Amino acid sequence: MVPWVYNNATVEVSVRQSLDALPGIVACLEGPQVAGASSGTPASPPVISFEADGATELFTEFNRYFMDRDWGDGYPLLPPTHERWTPCATASPTRTRCCTRCRRGTGRSRRGRSPSLRHGGRHRAGDGRRRGRPPGLNDPQQQVRLRTVLMSTSAHAPFVLVNGPVTRDLGINGGRACIGPGAQNQVNLRIGRAVTLALKNLGAWYPGVLDMDTIGSVRKNVVVVSENVDESPWTPFHVDAGHGADENTVTLFVTLGETDVGFQGHLDAHQLARSISAFDSVQGGYFSGLFGGEKAKESPSGRLLLVAPPHAQALADGGIGKEEFRDLLFSYGHQPLSRVIEQWRKLHLDGKTFPEWDWAFELSAEEQEGRTLPVVRGRDQYVLAVCGSTRGKDMFMPTALPPVTAQLRADWIHRSS
């Protein structure tokens, strides 16, 4: 609705753009809700029909229509067939009918019901389907945080961790090269793509609408992985979260970036912990709460550390379990005060930081260099999962929200034949 982010706008610009946007806001609140109107894209009719002289042309026409409305993710879309879509149709009373037909009979004719996700349809994702949402997201405060990070101008992105026997049943990869392209990640990618499309078409996560990102990230092609419990010396993530080992769970993280933790060997388990911690940084730390409302003082920012099995085993062999490792990460994860506050100097000059942090800006440069502070608020904000294989290469991911874990019911899971 407005062109400038308020936090970086002057008072004059903030007032002017608010007054300019007011008529449009009132019109949206008082007028009928038209699908596509808020995003500036054309609305969809109840029936969408496509005809072409050949299968290639038909496929192209179908994709052009959807891409013009930003209903896809940039990759080719496959028209739904009647056989695939019918079991899902009963879950959505409101949907758009999509028909595709070759005029000359060349190629296979496809007719089916396509979920108009703007109209409340639900999407079936290849090898996996999940309906509902984790109960933690029913918390109003968590909903506000989730909406905030999805609308951020920074590159926030969901990250999904799956645990339990379902990972084997569906073939979700948590071993070698579990993040990225390849045949080993067919199921990971399909489920991740479904999440991305649902966020776009159910949640209006369109650039310039609710996705206000500046540069973006490939992580917005939502990453889905399982935990490599077969090569882990520790209890699985979902067991630590209070679930049984044979229960199926899904955990949602919101990540801010990723750091490859790569080094050549270690001396002992404690030196290994220090080496891994050396890759931690102030990015996404709780000092992002130096300004904002009162809730900002309780920053939920944390760290997801994906630990490769060789490093997890070396730590365990040295007597370091998950709990001890969190303690060490928090103890070692300090940065000079000068680095912590550097990014907030302009906001402090503008009087937008909390007064209780004034002392940090008033210290001399030498004093700021000599003092250190932790990069997250507490040791429990380090979350660990074992992923990958073969080599001791880990990954740090700053997180914007506490993880939310929910058990998967049997009727939430479907595998296509």
N, C-alpha and C positions, 0 to 999 in steps of 0.2 A: 504493500500500500504506500510505502514511503521510500524514496531513493537512498537515504543516508541512514547509517546505523547511528542511533541516538548517542551512544557512548562517546563517539568520536566527532559529533556535530556540535557546533556552537549553539548557544541559547537561541540566537536569532534564527538559525537554520532549523532547529528543532521546532520552534513555534510555527514558523512558516510552513514547513512540510506537514505538520499536524493539522493546521487549519485547511491546507489544500486537500488533505486526504479525508477530512471529516464528511463532506457530502457523499463520497463514495462509500464510506463506512455505514452511514445512515441508510443509503439506498440498499446496501446488501442486507442490512438487518430488517428493513421494512418490506423489501420486494421478494418475489418468488426466487427460490434457489434453483439455478440453472447449472447443470453439470458442465464443467469446462469454463464457466464464465469467469471465475476468479483467477484462472491461470492464463486467460487470454487465448486458449485453444478452443477449436470448434467443439460444440456439444455433439454427443452421439445420438442418432435416432434409435427407436426401439428395435429396428431390423437393419442390419448391415449386410448388404449383398455385394458380391464381387463376381464379375464374369470376365473371361479373357479367352483368347484363341488357343493358348497353350499353357501347359503347367508352369513353365518358367515365368511367363507374363502374369499368370494368375498369382503366383507366389510374390512377384514383385509388386503388383498392385495392392495386395493384402498388406504387405509390409509398409508400403509407402503411406497408406491410409493411417495405420497405427503410429508410425514414426512421426507423421505430420502433427499428430495430437500428443506426442510424447508419452504414449502408453507403453512403450517398450524401454529397453535398456541400451539400445544402440546395436545390439546383436540381432541377427535374423530371428524372426518369430515364426513358429510353425502353426498353421491354422489348426484349430482343434477338430477332431473327428467326433462323430456322434457317439461312437463306442466309448471313447475316452472321457467325454464330457458328461454323459448322461448320469453316471453315479454321483457327480458333484452337483448337478443341477438342482436336486431336491434340497440342497443345503442353502440355496439362495432363491427366495421367492421373486426377487427383482433382478432381471438380467437382460442383456441384449442378445438377440439372435444374430449369429454371424454365418452367412452362407457363401461358399465359394464354388464356382462351377466353370469348367472348361467348355467353351461354346462348341468346339469341334470334337469333343470327346477325347482329345489327346490328354494323356496324363490321368491321374486318379482324381475323380470328383470328391470333394470333401464338403460335407454338410454337418454342422454341429452348432452347439450353443457356446458362445464365447463369453466368459465372465466379463461383464462391464464393471470393472472394479470401482469405477466411479459410482456405480449404482448399487453397490453392496454385494457384488458377487464374490465368491471365494475361489481360490486358485489351487489347483492340484499340481504338485511339483514332481513330475517324473517319478523317481523312485521313492519319494517320501512326501507325506502330507501331515501338517499339524494344524489343528484348529484350537481356538481359544488363546489365552495369553497367560503367562506366569502370574500367580496370585500376587506377587510382590508389586506388579505393575498396577494393581487396583488401589495401591496406596496413593492418595492425591498428591503428596509431596513428590513421590517417585514419578508420577505422571508429568508433573511440572518440570522436573529435571530432565526427563526423557525428551519432552517437547523442546526444551531449551537447547539441548545439545544437538538435536536433529535440525534445528533452525539456525545453528551457529554459523558465523562466517569463517570459523576454523574447520579443519577437516576431521570432524567427528564421524565415526562409522560403527555400526553394530558388528559384533564378533560373536559367533555362536559355538559353544562347546557342548558336544553330545556325549553322554556316558551311558553305560549299561549294555546288555546283550543286543539291543537293537542296532548298535554300531556294526556288529558282525552280520546281523540279519540283512541290513540294508547295504553294507559295504562302505560305510563312512570311514575314510582314511584318517589315521592319526599317527602314522609312521613316517617313513621317508617321504620327503617332498609333499607333506600334507597340505601345504598352502601354495597355491599356484596352479598352472595349467597341467594337463596330462591325463592319460587314461586312468591313472591311479586315483584321480579325484573326480571321476564322473558324477558320483552321487553327491559329494561335497558341493560341487559347482551347481548342480541342478537345484538342490535345496537352497543354496545361497542366492541363486538367481530368483527363486520364488519369493524369498524374503525381500529382495530388492524391489521386485515388481509390486509386491503387496504394499511396501512403504510408499511407493510412488502413486499407485492407483487407488489404494484405500486411504492412505495418509497424506496425499497431495504433496509428496516429497519431490516436487519439481523445482529445478533451478529457478530462482527468482520468485518462487511462491512460498514454499516452506523450507526448501533447501537454499540457504543464503550463502553457501560456501564461496570463498574467494578463488582458490585454485583447485581444490578438490583432492581426491586421493583414489588410487585403485582399490583401496580397502572398502570403498562404497559399492564395489561388486562384492556383496557381503560374504565374508569368510565363514565357512562352516567346517569344523574339524571334530574328530573324536580324540579322546585321550589314549595314549599308548600304554595301556595298563599291563600288557604282556611283558614289556621290557622295563617296567617301573618297579623300583624297590619299595615304593611308598604306597600307602592306601590311596585309592582313586579319589579324585576331586569330589565326586558326588557323595562318597561315603563320609568324607570330612564335613560335608554340608548337611549331614544327618540322614541320608538315604541309605537303603540297603544296597549291597553290592550287585544284586540281581534286579534292582529297579532301574528303569530307563528314565533318564533326566535330560533336560535341555537347560543350558545356562546362557543368559544374555549378558554380554559386556558391551560397553561403549568405549571404543579406543580413540586415542588422539594421535597415534603414530606408531612407529616401530623402530627398534634399534637392534641390529644384528650384533650378538655378543660372541665375537670370534677372537680367540687367542690360542697360542700354541703351547699347551701343556700347563701343569701346575705342580707345586711342590708338595702340598698336602691338602687335606679337606678344608681347613680354615683359610689357607691361602687361595684355594679355589673360590671360596665364598667371597673373599675380598676382590678377586679378579672379576667375578661376575658383577659385583656391586659397583666396580669402577666404571661400568657402562651406564649406570643410572645418572639421571640429569634432573635439572629443575623443570623440564618440560612437563606441563600438566600437574605440577605439584600443588600442595595445598596453599602455596603463596599466590595462586590464582584467586584466593579469597581475600586479598588485601583491599578489595573494594567491592561495592555492591550492597545488597541488603543484609540484614542480620543473619540470614541463612548462609550467606557466603562465608561467615566465620566458622561454619561447621562443614568445611569443604569435604566432599566425598571422594575427591580425586585420589587415585591410587596407582597400583602397578599390577599388570598381569605379566608374569614371567613364565614363558614356555621353556621348560628345562629339558634338554636332550637326555636320553637315557644314560649315556656314558657319564655325564656329569652328575645326574641323580644317583647313580650307583656309586661313584667315587665319594660323594658326600655321605651316603649311607654307610659305606665301608669305613669312613672316618668318624662314625658315631653321630653324624648330623642328620636329624630327621627334619620333617617339614617345619615343625614349630621352632626348632633351634635355628633353622635356616632363615625364617622370618625375623627372628631376633637379630641375627647377624646382618641381614640386609638393612634393617632399620638402623642398627648401630653404625654400619659402614656407610650408609647412604646419606652422607652429609655433604653440603657444598658451601664454599665461602659465601658469607653474607653479601659480599659485593656482587656476586653472580645472581643470587636469589632476588635482589631488589632492583637490578639494573633495568629490567623491562618495565618497572613500575615508576620510574623517575618522573616521567611526564604526567602521569595521573596524580602523583604526589604533589607536583608543582601546581596542578589544577585544583588541589584540595579534595580529590576524590578517593583517597585512600583512608583507611580507618585511623583515627588519631592514636590508637594504641601501638601503631607501627612507626610513629614519628621518630622515635629514638633511633631506629635503624638507619634512617636517612640522615640523621644529625651527626652520626659518627664520622670521624675522619676516614679518608681512603685507606689508611694503614689499619685502622681499627676494623673496618669492614672486611679487609683481606684476612685479618687475624681471627675472626670469629666464623664459626660454621653453624649451620642449622640443618635439620633433616629435610629431605625433599617431600616427604609425605607426613601426615599428621600422626600416624601410629603404626605399629608393626603389623596389625591386622589388615592394613590396607595393601599389604603385599600378598597377592594371590598366586598360587603355584599350580601348574599342571604339567604333566610329562608328555611331550610330543616329539616327533622326529625319530631319528635312528642313526646308527653307525658312527657318528662323529659328535664330539662335544662342542656343538654350536647351538647357543641358546638365543632367545629373542625376548627383549623387553618391550612391553606395550603400555604406555601411560593410559590410564582409564579415567573417565569422567564421572562414572557412577559406580556404586557398589554392584557386584554381580547379583543377578536374580536367577534363582534355580527353581525349576518346577518339574514335577514328575510327569512323565508322558503316560497317558492312559492308552490301553490297547486299541480303543476305537479312534485314537488320534493318528494312528500309524497305518499306512497303506503302502503296499509294494505292488507296482504295476507288473503284470505278467509279461 
